[in-house]
Amino acid sequence: MADAFYVPLGGDRFSATGHTAGPWSADSQHFGPPSALLVRALEHVEPAHPAELARVTVEILGPAPVAELTVRARVERPGRSVELLQAELAAAGRVVARASAWRLATSATAEIATDGGPLLPAPDSVTESPWPEGWQSGYLDAMEWRAVRGGMDVPGPAAVWARQRVPLVDGEEPSGLQRLFTVADSGNGVSNYLDPRQWWFINSELTVHLRRPPSGEWIGLDAVTLVGRSGIGTATSILHDGDGPVATGAQALLVRPRQAGGG
């Protein structure tokens, strides 16, 4: 197995490795790597003027198999200051995810920028944290996890640092946004309070609002999961780099007992 989440096959084709396998099934990917692959495609759509992604929503249309994928991106709605981009991820001719992104023209606002919020303790000041029993390896082992508050094996809200042990695409250095989206889809897992052997808490989408691109290898995830009375929940998170918060994330969750099925 290649030491990366994906092996490029030429053009818009990629082969997913076992490092992408999610915690629920060894045959389906955790949606962190596919989300990052979609963002990579969006980044490759050249802007006409200096611009940055401000919001990305990944709609999960079905399981992403650990297999060959194609990814394509385009400008859906062009504009001089505001553009809407679209990307699709497909397996065996079936679209498994779509991403929409608003790309906004940049300008000089450093003098009026707001304080992003408190820093998380540095990754080297906290220890590595394990995941709870009952989840599959693959993606979880391809990332390094360090708990700041709570932990993946401690039920409830948690703040963690995470970094990739392997690149997103073999032979490439991941961008800051690719690193962020590789982690962002883990908000519901990091802050879960349910036994994964007894409950599904699966997200149908991921939405991230960005203030700036992150820097460095480590991405911080400060997350909380809340569940309503009819099987619907939300996981919300603040995403950090070493200089402070850079984005907010949210996931809509399907919550039900595992014996009831997960479709």
TASULNOR-V521535 format. One record per run of one state. SS is the DSSP state (@ for helix, = for strand, . for the rest). FROM is the first residue (numbers start at 0). LEN is the number of residues. Records with the same first field share a line. If there is no record, write none. Layout:
SS->FROM-LEN / FROM-LEN
This chain:
.->0-3 / 10-2 / 16-1 / 21-6 / 29-1 / 43-7 / 60-4 / 65-2 / 77-4 / 91-2 / 105-4 / 112-10 / 125-2 / 128-10 / 151-2 / 164-2 / 169-6 / 184-2 / 190-8 / 203-1 / 210-8 / 227-4 / 241-2 / 260-3
=->3-7 / 12-4 / 20-1 / 27-2 / 50-10 / 64-1 / 67-10 / 81-10 / 93-12 / 127-1 / 142-9 / 153-11 / 166-3 / 198-5 / 204-6 / 218-9 / 231-10 / 243-14
@->17-3 / 30-13 / 109-3 / 122-3 / 138-4 / 175-9 / 186-4 / 257-3
